[in-house]
């Protein structure tokens, strides 16, 4: 959420492969609570899409 999409994508890909953490649910919860800055919503949506593949 700091504007470093490429780093976030690489990290989430690693976590997705190595973990059973509820990453997608966490991002959805962040969105519901308004924790995602407006300027980062598109990036978060891209990460959510990648996680659901």
Secondary structure as UniProt FT lines:
FT   HELIX           5..18
FT   HELIX           23..33
FT   HELIX           38..40
FT   HELIX           41..51
//
